[in-house]
Amino acid sequence: MYNFASDYLEGAHPQVMEALNKTNFIQTVGYGEDQYCQKSKDKIKAILENENVDIHFLVGGTQTNMIMISSALKDYQAVIAVDSGHINVHETGAVEFTGHKILTKPHQDGKMIPEMIDEIMREHPDEHMVQPKMVYISQTTEYGTYYTLEELKAIYECCQKNNLYLFIDGARLGSALVLKDAPTLQEMALYSDVFYIGGTKMGALFGECLVIINDELKTDFRYHIKQKGAMLAKGRLLGVQFNALFENDLYLEIGKHENECADILRKGFKDKGYKMYIESPSNQIFPIVDQQTLEKINKNYITTYMFKIDDQHTCIRLVTSWATSKEICEQFIEEL
């Protein structure tokens, strides 16, 4: 039975594993202050063409989101997100647990638009309500869509106008970076205050690379990491992995491969007459299937149930990864 439920179901890309094995017996200092973390930071700063960013390596996405948001906000401040945003739906109230409200608006194809931000600002005019201070978006989104450079610029300008920080969740960033008109890493550093480069869903065993651009968000950040139990003693494991992911464009190659695998599934579903709930060009697809088809799929494959469309139709999610083969995608369509 093949599993299309997510993109972190295997271990790690062979080149990441090779790098970990090659450095296994080399002794280093702990807590992310080793030469491998420094090398990865230098490499990423060179790609960003920005030596002034602060870079921190963390283990997982929920951890990264919770620490970043809670460290940035005062206790009376809130973060803005769409209703489908990961922090709002799939993080067990982690942000709320730190004392911060999430203010949401219904998504538009998974995305935030400036008008939503302006509306929330109008709805929170004074000290009798929480104060919006940050906007959270995902690239790619929870529905596999993505922000173009122009869309990102518009959101960032709206944030600047309203004195809000912009935080971009990049758990699946590699899938977005290779899409048409998507912002590059350099452009993301120009049009956000902080973002992270996902590793867990992009070929690493685990790990996320947080890039802080805004100086206001940099102060004492390692204290926040340590206090919340996120400072990995063997931090070198994160540095080694990101160094491998950014060697010879591997990170982009992974994004390209998983999107191409998803394209096979996308085209196959459409060719057989199935519609998509949302048109997504990335490694997540959301077909609508009838009950008979769903039962047939479930015999040999695992997918993610999203929701019922009506009594006879269901939206499901399929996700491809660095380890997905084009052959298994073609086989899936043949058996559909």
C-alpha positions in Angstrom: 0.0 0.0 0.0 1.5 3.3 -1.1 1.0 6.4 1.1 0.3 9.8 -0.5 -0.8 11.3 2.8 2.1 13.7 3.2 5.7 14.6 2.2 7.5 13.6 5.4 6.8 9.8 5.3 10.3 8.7 4.4 13.6 9.3 6.2 15.8 11.8 4.3 17.2 12.4 0.8 20.2 10.2 0.2 22.5 13.2 -0.2 21.4 14.4 3.3 22.0 11.0 4.7 25.4 10.8 3.1 26.4 14.2 4.6 25.2 13.1 8.1 27.1 9.8 7.8 30.3 11.5 6.5 30.4 13.9 9.5 29.2 11.4 12.1 32.5 10.9 14.0 33.6 14.5 13.9 33.3 16.2 17.2 31.7 19.6 17.4 30.5 22.1 20.0 26.8 22.0 20.8 23.6 24.1 20.5 24.1 25.2 16.9 27.4 26.9 17.4 29.4 24.4 15.4 31.1 24.8 12.0 28.4 23.1 10.1 25.7 25.4 11.2 27.9 28.4 10.5 28.7 27.1 7.0 25.0 26.6 6.3 24.3 30.1 7.6 27.0 31.6 5.4 25.7 29.7 2.4 22.1 30.9 2.9 23.2 34.5 3.5 25.1 34.4 0.2 22.0 33.1 -1.6 19.8 35.8 0.0 22.5 38.4 -0.8 22.0 39.7 2.7 24.6 39.4 5.4 22.5 41.2 8.0 19.8 38.5 8.5 19.8 36.3 11.6 19.5 32.6 11.0 18.4 30.0 13.5 17.9 26.3 13.0 14.9 24.6 14.7 13.5 21.1 14.6 9.8 21.4 13.4 7.3 23.7 11.9 4.9 24.0 14.8 7.8 24.7 17.1 9.2 27.4 14.8 5.8 29.1 14.4 5.1 29.1 18.1 8.5 30.4 19.2 8.6 33.1 16.4 5.1 34.4 17.0 5.3 34.4 20.8 8.7 36.1 20.9 7.5 38.8 18.5 4.3 39.8 20.2 3.5 41.6 23.4 1.0 39.8 25.6 -1.9 41.9 24.3 -1.1 41.5 20.6 -2.5 39.1 18.1 -1.5 37.4 14.8 -3.6 37.6 11.6 -4.1 34.4 9.4 -6.6 32.9 7.0 -8.9 30.3 8.6 -7.1 27.5 6.8 -3.7 28.6 8.1 -1.6 26.0 9.8 -1.3 27.9 13.1 -5.1 28.1 13.2 -5.9 24.5 12.3 -3.1 22.0 12.8 -1.0 23.2 15.8 -3.1 22.2 18.8 -3.6 25.8 19.9 0.2 26.3 20.3 0.0 30.0 19.5 -3.0 30.5 21.8 -1.2 28.5 24.5 1.4 31.2 24.6 -1.3 33.8 25.2 -1.9 35.2 21.7 -5.1 35.3 19.8 -5.3 34.3 16.1 -7.5 36.6 14.1 -8.8 34.9 10.9 -10.7 35.6 7.7 -12.0 33.0 5.2 -9.2 32.1 2.8 -9.3 32.8 -1.0 -7.9 29.6 -2.6 -5.8 29.2 0.6 -4.4 32.7 0.4 -4.6 36.0 2.3 -5.2 39.2 0.4 -4.6 42.8 1.7 -8.3 43.6 2.0 -8.6 40.9 4.7 -5.8 42.6 6.7 -7.4 46.0 6.3 -10.7 44.7 7.5 -9.3 43.1 10.6 -7.5 46.4 11.4 -10.8 48.2 11.1 -12.4 45.7 13.4 -9.7 46.2 16.1 -9.4 50.0 16.5 -8.5 50.5 20.2 -7.3 49.1 23.5 -10.6 47.3 24.3 -9.6 44.6 21.9 -6.4 42.7 21.1 -4.0 44.6 19.0 -3.1 43.0 15.6 0.7 43.0 15.2 1.7 40.2 12.8 0.4 38.6 9.6 1.1 34.9 9.0 1.0 33.3 5.6 2.3 30.0 4.1 4.3 29.5 0.9 3.0 27.2 -0.5 -0.4 27.4 1.3 -2.3 24.7 3.0 -4.2 24.2 -0.2 -1.2 23.9 -2.5 -1.5 27.4 -4.0 1.2 30.0 -3.8 1.9 33.7 -3.6 3.3 35.3 -6.7 5.9 38.0 -6.2 3.3 40.7 -6.9 0.9 39.2 -4.4 3.7 39.1 -1.8 4.6 42.7 -2.4 1.0 43.8 -2.0 0.7 42.0 1.3 4.0 43.3 2.6 3.0 46.9 1.6 -0.3 46.4 3.5 1.7 45.2 6.5 4.0 48.2 6.3 1.1 50.6 6.1 -0.5 49.0 9.2 2.7 48.6 11.2 2.5 44.8 11.1 5.2 42.2 10.9 4.9 39.7 8.0 5.9 36.1 8.8 6.0 33.5 6.1 5.7 29.8 6.9 8.0 28.0 4.4 7.4 24.4 5.4 6.9 23.5 1.7 8.9 26.5 0.3 10.9 24.4 -2.2 7.7 23.5 -4.0 6.9 27.2 -4.4 10.4 28.5 -5.4 10.3 26.6 -8.7 6.9 27.9 -9.8 6.3 30.6 -12.3 6.3 34.2 -10.9 7.0 33.0 -7.4 9.3 35.2 -5.3 12.9 34.0 -5.0 14.6 33.6 -1.6 16.3 37.0 -2.2 12.9 38.6 -2.9 11.3 36.9 0.2 14.1 38.6 2.3 13.1 41.9 0.7 9.4 41.6 1.2 8.9 40.0 4.7 10.1 40.5 8.2 10.8 36.8 8.9 10.4 33.5 7.1 11.5 30.0 7.4 12.9 27.6 4.9 11.3 24.2 5.5 13.5 21.1 5.8 11.2 18.4 7.3 8.9 18.3 4.3 11.7 19.0 1.8 14.1 16.1 2.2 15.6 16.6 5.6 15.2 14.1 8.5 13.9 17.1 10.4 14.6 20.8 10.7 13.5 24.3 9.7 15.8 27.3 9.0 14.4 30.5 10.4 15.5 33.7 8.7 14.9 36.9 10.6 15.2 40.1 8.6 13.7 42.8 10.8 16.1 43.9 13.6 13.2 44.3 16.0 12.7 40.5 16.0 16.3 39.5 16.5 16.9 40.5 20.1 17.6 37.6 22.5 16.0 35.1 20.2 18.3 32.2 21.4 16.9 32.8 24.8 13.4 32.2 23.5 14.6 29.0 21.7 16.2 27.7 24.9 13.3 28.6 27.2 10.8 26.8 25.0 12.9 23.6 24.9 13.8 23.9 21.3 17.6 24.3 21.5 19.0 21.1 20.1 22.2 20.0 21.9 23.3 18.2 18.7 22.6 21.3 16.7 25.2 20.2 14.1 22.6 17.7 12.8 20.6 20.7 11.5 23.6 22.5 10.0 24.8 19.4 8.2 21.4 18.8 6.7 20.8 22.3 5.4 24.3 22.5 4.1 23.5 19.4 2.0 20.1 20.7 0.9 21.7 23.9 -0.5 24.5 22.1 -2.2 24.3 22.1 -6.0 20.6 23.4 -6.0 19.4 20.1 -4.3 16.6 22.1 -2.5 15.2 23.4 -5.8 15.6 20.0 -7.5 13.5 18.4 -4.8 10.8 21.0 -5.3 10.8 20.5 -9.1 10.7 16.7 -8.8 7.8 16.6 -6.3 5.8 19.1 -8.4 6.4 17.1 -11.6 5.1 13.9 -9.8 2.0 15.9 -8.7 1.5 17.0 -12.3 1.2 13.4 -13.4 -1.5 12.9 -10.8 -3.2 16.2 -11.6 -3.4 15.5 -15.3 -4.4 11.9 -14.7 -7.4 12.9 -12.6 -8.5 15.6 -15.0 -8.1 13.3 -18.1 -10.4 10.8 -16.4 -13.1 13.5 -15.7 -12.4 14.4 -12.1 -12.5 18.0 -10.9 -10.2 19.6 -8.4 -11.5 21.4 -5.3 -8.7 24.0 -5.8 -6.4 24.4 -8.7 -3.0 24.0 -7.1 0.3 23.8 -9.1 2.5 22.5 -6.3 3.0 19.1 -4.7 -0.4 19.0 -3.1 -3.5 18.2 -5.1 -7.2 18.1 -4.0 -9.3 16.0 -6.3 -13.1 15.4 -5.8 -14.0 11.8 -6.1 -17.2 9.8 -5.8 -17.7 7.1 -3.2 -17.0 4.2 -5.5 -13.7 5.7 -6.7 -12.7 6.5 -3.1 -13.2 2.9 -2.1 -11.2 1.7 -5.0 -8.3 4.1 -4.1 -8.4 3.0 -0.5 -7.6 -0.6 -1.4 -4.1 0.2 -2.5 -3.3 3.7 -1.5 -3.5 6.0 1.5 -4.7 9.6 1.0 -5.9 12.3 3.3 -9.6 12.8 3.8 -10.4 16.6 3.6 -14.2 16.9 3.7 -17.4 15.8 2.1 -18.6 17.8 -0.9 -22.0 16.2 -0.8 -23.5 12.8 0.0 -21.7 11.2 -3.0 -18.5 13.1 -3.3 -15.4 13.7 -1.1 -12.4 16.0 -1.4 -9.2 14.1 -0.7 -5.6 15.3 -0.7 -2.6 13.6 -2.3 1.0 14.9 -1.6 4.2 14.0 -3.4 7.7 14.2 -2.0 11.4 13.9 -2.9 11.0 10.1 -2.6 7.9 9.8 -4.8 8.6 8.1 -8.1 6.9 9.1 -11.3 6.2 5.4 -11.9 4.1 5.1 -8.8 2.1 8.2 -9.9 1.5 6.7 -13.3 0.5 3.4 -11.7 -2.0 5.2 -9.5 -3.6 6.8 -12.5 -3.7 3.6 -14.4 -5.6 1.9 -11.5 -7.9 4.9 -11.0 
